[in-house]
């Protein structure tokens, strides 16, 4: 479809496609960016974003395979291949619809995480992303960079979060302290102190983003709705303070960074254990969803107060840049604003990047960094012992 990326001239201007499927497992985001330069001098221009929903049967298979799950090696193997084809088709469709001048010459494939177990004491981190990169490379004719998380894990890290380097490149400011708050299935923050270097960056998962909200919305509607669109149900409901207080005692919220989490902790199994307390507190599913929305907002704010310099006088945190699907939930954003008075909340769209495109854009940048030979993990965020070049190159 297009010529292979020239790795010997990696600092020239090139178009790079990022492919991302998040923990919500709702589909594939394809984002193309024009990238010039490398390392801290990288400059990025957003070009276009396409979202390809997963067919319902594929989504159900994915959710059934996500840890903790009872699945088979045969099913995981088939999913790895089928997801590779799905990523390839999403890439091909998006590329063919783009103007010729905006077509990529390189792909960064994040894959679909189905199991992520952060290391604890003497147990090393293990993580698994599905989506066969060789199929993406073969179907598109483009070099494809994959296995980003595995590179950080091999260096002793947790394999997440991997966006802090790209956040620092994209959004650092000499005078303004910023928190880049992604709210996908899981919520994660990158703290960029004013005028800070990469070594000053702090980043970690704050807890559930949309995951508990989405699961309760699906449960309340018997699968007819996959999310609380525009936060309407939460806006109609009331927060169940007793349930919320119990949820906020979860050990994850007391854990110091570096830390990551996932569906294994706050997914379907978590919600199933909480249906009893929710039903005892209220018969209204809208109240359940309002409480889950408050959990996301409260856990974000508490993480800031405990691990970020938001309580200093004057406060170092001036702006919160919201991205991910949760950034489009006005009820959730309103709750976060109430928790963080004095902090300006801006959607990342105000910086020219659609909210749902941010993570895929980051993996386009990480793919370029891999080709450039630039280490792009942030060791203090992932717990890695050293900076690492992330990803491996798969040729067509």
C-alpha positions in Angstrom: 0.0 0.0 0.0 2.8 2.4 0.8 6.6 2.3 0.9 8.5 1.1 4.0 9.7 3.7 6.5 13.3 4.7 5.9 14.8 4.1 9.4 18.1 5.7 8.3 16.5 9.1 7.9 14.2 8.9 10.9 14.5 12.6 11.9 12.8 13.8 8.6 9.1 14.6 8.5 7.0 11.5 8.2 3.3 10.5 8.7 2.8 7.9 11.4 -0.4 5.9 12.2 -1.2 4.9 15.8 -3.6 2.0 16.4 -5.2 1.7 19.9 -7.8 -0.4 21.6 -8.4 0.6 25.2 -9.5 -1.2 28.3 -13.2 -0.4 27.4 -12.8 -2.8 24.4 -15.3 -0.7 22.4 -13.2 -0.6 19.2 -10.1 0.6 17.4 -8.9 4.2 17.2 -6.7 5.0 14.3 -4.8 8.3 14.5 -2.4 9.8 11.9 0.1 12.4 12.9 2.8 14.3 11.0 6.0 14.0 13.0 9.2 16.1 12.5 12.4 15.7 14.5 13.1 13.3 17.3 13.4 13.0 21.0 12.7 16.1 23.0 12.8 18.1 19.8 9.9 16.0 18.2 7.2 18.2 16.8 3.7 16.6 16.2 0.8 17.8 14.1 -2.5 15.9 14.4 -3.9 14.9 10.9 -6.9 12.7 11.3 -8.7 10.2 13.6 -11.0 7.3 12.6 -12.8 5.1 15.1 -13.8 1.5 14.1 -16.2 -0.1 16.6 -15.6 -3.8 17.3 -18.4 -6.1 15.9 -20.5 -7.1 18.9 -19.4 -10.8 18.7 -15.7 -9.9 18.7 -16.2 -7.5 21.6 -18.0 -10.2 23.6 -15.1 -12.6 22.9 -12.6 -10.0 24.0 -14.4 -9.2 27.3 -14.8 -12.9 28.0 -11.0 -13.4 27.6 -9.9 -10.5 29.8 -8.5 -11.4 33.1 -9.7 -12.7 35.4 -11.2 -15.1 33.0 -11.7 -18.8 32.2 -10.6 -19.1 28.6 -8.5 -21.5 26.5 -5.2 -21.2 24.7 -7.0 -22.0 21.5 -9.3 -19.0 22.0 -6.5 -16.7 22.9 -4.6 -17.8 19.8 -7.6 -17.2 17.6 -8.2 -13.9 19.2 -4.6 -12.9 18.6 -5.0 -13.6 14.9 -8.5 -12.2 14.5 -7.6 -9.0 16.3 -4.5 -8.6 14.0 -6.9 -8.8 11.0 -9.3 -6.3 12.7 -6.4 -3.8 13.3 -5.2 -4.3 9.8 -8.6 -3.7 8.3 -9.1 -0.6 10.4 -5.8 0.7 9.2 -6.4 -0.1 5.6 -9.9 1.5 5.7 -8.6 4.7 7.4 -5.6 5.0 5.1 -7.6 4.6 1.9 -10.0 7.3 3.1 -7.2 9.8 3.8 -5.7 12.2 1.2 -2.6 10.9 -0.4 -0.5 13.6 1.4 -1.8 12.4 4.8 -1.1 8.7 4.4 1.3 7.1 6.8 4.6 5.3 6.2 4.8 3.7 9.6 2.4 2.2 12.1 2.5 2.0 15.9 0.3 -0.9 17.2 -0.7 -0.7 20.9 -2.7 -3.9 20.7 -5.5 -5.0 23.1 -4.5 -5.6 26.6 -6.3 -8.7 28.0 -4.2 -9.3 31.1 -2.0 -6.9 33.1 -0.6 -8.0 36.4 1.8 -5.4 37.9 4.7 -6.8 39.8 4.4 -7.2 43.6 7.4 -7.9 45.8 9.1 -10.9 44.3 6.5 -11.4 41.5 7.5 -9.8 38.2 5.1 -7.9 36.1 3.4 -9.9 33.3 1.2 -8.3 30.6 -0.4 -9.5 27.4 -1.5 -7.6 24.4 -3.4 -9.3 21.5 -3.3 -8.3 17.9 -0.8 -10.0 15.6 1.5 -7.3 14.3 2.8 -9.4 11.4 -0.8 -9.4 9.9 -1.0 -5.6 10.2 2.4 -5.2 8.5 1.5 -7.7 5.7 -1.9 -6.3 5.0 -0.8 -2.6 4.9 2.7 -3.0 3.5 4.0 -0.8 6.3 6.6 -1.4 9.0 4.7 -1.9 12.2 6.0 -1.2 15.7 4.5 -3.4 18.4 5.2 -4.8 21.9 5.8 -1.4 23.5 4.8 -2.6 27.0 7.0 -5.7 26.8 10.1 -3.6 26.3 9.5 -1.7 29.5 8.7 -4.8 31.4 11.9 -6.4 30.3 13.7 -3.3 31.8 12.0 -4.0 35.1 9.0 -1.8 34.7 5.3 -2.4 34.9 4.7 -1.7 31.2 2.5 1.2 32.0 1.8 4.1 31.9 3.6 4.6 28.6 2.2 8.0 27.6 4.2 10.2 30.0 7.0 10.7 27.6 4.6 11.7 24.8 2.7 14.0 27.2 5.9 15.8 28.1 6.9 16.2 24.5 3.4 17.4 23.5 2.3 19.6 26.4 5.1 20.7 28.7 5.0 24.4 29.5 7.6 26.8 31.0 5.2 28.5 33.3 2.1 26.4 33.8 1.9 23.2 35.8 -0.4 20.7 34.1 -2.0 17.4 34.9 -2.8 15.4 31.7 -5.7 13.3 32.9 -6.8 10.4 30.6 -10.1 8.8 31.4 -10.5 5.6 29.5 -11.6 2.4 31.0 -8.8 3.1 33.6 -7.8 6.7 34.5 -4.2 7.8 34.5 -2.5 11.1 35.1 0.8 12.7 33.9 2.0 15.6 36.0 4.1 18.1 34.1 5.6 20.7 36.5 6.2 24.2 35.1 9.5 24.2 33.2 10.2 20.6 34.3 12.5 18.1 32.7 11.5 14.6 31.9 13.0 13.5 35.2 10.5 15.7 37.0 7.5 14.0 35.4 5.2 12.0 37.7 2.7 9.6 36.2 0.5 6.7 37.4 -3.0 5.1 37.2 -5.4 6.9 39.5 -8.0 4.0 39.4 -11.1 3.3 37.5 -12.1 5.7 34.7 -15.2 4.6 32.8 -14.9 0.9 33.6 -17.2 0.6 36.6 -19.6 3.2 35.1 -19.8 1.2 31.8 -20.3 -2.1 33.5 -23.1 -0.8 35.7 -24.8 0.9 32.7 -24.7 -2.4 30.8 -26.0 -4.3 33.8 -28.8 -1.8 34.5 -30.0 -2.0 30.8 -29.4 -5.7 30.3 -26.8 -4.8 27.7 -28.8 -2.3 25.7 -26.4 0.5 26.7 -22.6 0.2 26.9 -22.0 3.5 28.7 -23.7 6.3 30.5 -23.8 8.6 27.5 -23.2 12.2 28.3 -23.4 11.3 32.0 -27.2 11.5 31.9 -27.9 8.6 34.3 -25.4 9.9 36.8 -26.9 13.4 36.6 -30.3 11.9 37.5 -29.0 9.8 40.3 -27.7 10.5 43.8 -24.3 9.5 45.2 -24.6 6.7 47.7 -22.1 8.0 50.3 -21.8 4.8 52.3 -21.0 2.7 49.2 -18.6 5.3 47.9 -16.7 5.5 51.2 -16.3 1.7 51.2 -15.0 1.7 47.6 -12.4 4.4 48.4 -10.9 2.1 51.0 -9.7 -0.2 48.3 -6.0 -1.0 48.8 -5.1 0.3 45.3 -5.9 3.9 46.3 -3.4 3.8 49.2 -0.6 2.3 47.1 2.2 4.7 46.3 3.3 5.3 42.6 4.6 3.8 40.5 1.4 1.9 40.1 -0.9 0.6 37.4 -4.2 -1.3 37.4 -6.8 -2.7 35.0 -9.8 -4.8 34.5 -8.4 -7.5 36.8 -9.0 -5.1 39.7 -11.9 -2.9 38.7 -13.7 -4.9 36.0 -16.7 -7.2 35.9 -15.6 -9.2 39.0 -15.4 -6.0 41.1 -18.9 -4.9 40.0 -20.4 -8.3 40.7 -19.1 -8.2 44.3 -20.6 -4.7 44.8 -24.1 -5.3 43.4 -25.3 -6.5 46.9 -24.2 -3.3 48.7 -25.6 -1.2 45.8 -29.0 -2.9 45.9 -29.1 -2.6 49.7 -28.4 1.1 49.5 -30.8 1.9 46.6 -33.1 0.3 44.1 -32.2 2.9 41.4 -29.6 2.0 38.9 -29.1 5.7 38.3 -27.9 6.0 41.9 -25.4 3.2 41.3 -24.0 5.0 38.2 -23.9 8.3 40.0 -21.8 6.6 42.7 -19.5 5.0 40.2 -19.0 8.4 38.6 -18.2 9.9 41.9 -15.7 7.1 42.5 -13.7 8.1 39.4 -13.9 11.8 40.3 -13.0 11.4 44.0 -10.2 8.9 43.4 -8.6 11.3 40.8 -8.8 14.2 43.2 -7.5 12.2 46.2 -4.6 10.9 44.1 -3.7 14.5 43.2 -3.8 15.6 46.8 -1.6 12.8 48.0 0.9 12.4 45.2 0.9 15.8 43.3 1.6 19.3 44.5 -1.9 20.6 44.4 -2.1 21.8 48.0 0.9 24.1 48.0 0.4 27.8 48.2 0.2 29.0 45.6 -0.8 25.7 44.0 1.6 24.4 41.3 -1.3 22.7 39.5 -2.9 25.3 37.2 -4.5 23.2 34.5 -6.0 19.8 34.1 -6.1 18.6 30.5 -8.9 16.0 30.1 -8.8 13.3 27.4 -10.2 9.9 26.7 -13.9 9.0 26.5 -14.6 10.3 30.1 -13.6 13.8 29.0 -16.9 13.9 27.1 -19.0 13.1 30.2 -20.1 16.5 31.6 -21.3 15.0 34.8 -18.0 13.4 35.5 -16.0 16.5 34.6 -18.3 18.6 36.8 -17.6 16.3 39.7 -13.9 16.5 39.1 -14.1 20.3 39.0 -16.0 20.3 42.3 -13.2 18.2 43.9 -10.4 20.5 42.6 -11.5 24.1 43.0 -9.2 26.6 41.5 -7.9 24.2 38.8 -8.8 25.1 35.3 -10.1 22.0 33.4 -9.6 22.1 29.6 -10.5 19.4 27.1 -7.6 18.3 25.1 -9.6 19.3 22.0 -8.7 22.9 22.9 -5.1 21.9 22.0 -6.2 20.6 18.6 -6.4 16.9 19.6 -9.8 15.1 19.8 -10.3 13.6 23.3 -10.6 10.0 22.0 -7.5 10.3 19.8 -4.9 11.1 22.4 -3.7 7.6 23.3 -3.5 6.4 19.7 -1.6 9.6 18.9 0.8 8.7 21.7 1.5 5.3 20.1 2.2 7.0 16.8 4.8 9.1 18.6 6.2 6.0 20.4 6.6 4.2 17.1 8.6 7.2 15.7 10.8 7.2 18.8 11.4 3.4 18.3 12.6 4.0 14.8 14.7 6.9 15.9 16.4 4.8 18.6 15.1 7.1 21.4 14.2 5.6 24.8 10.6 6.6 25.5 9.7 5.1 28.8 9.8 7.2 32.0 11.5 4.9 34.6 10.1 6.8 37.6 6.6 6.3 36.2 6.8 2.6 35.3 9.4 1.5 37.9 11.8 0.4 35.2 15.5 0.1 36.1 16.6 2.1 33.1 15.4 4.1 30.1 14.4 1.7 27.3 13.7 1.9 23.6 10.1 0.7 23.4 8.7 -1.7 20.8 10.0 -4.0 18.1 9.9 -3.4 14.3 7.8 -5.9 12.2 8.5 -5.7 8.5 5.9 -6.6 5.8 
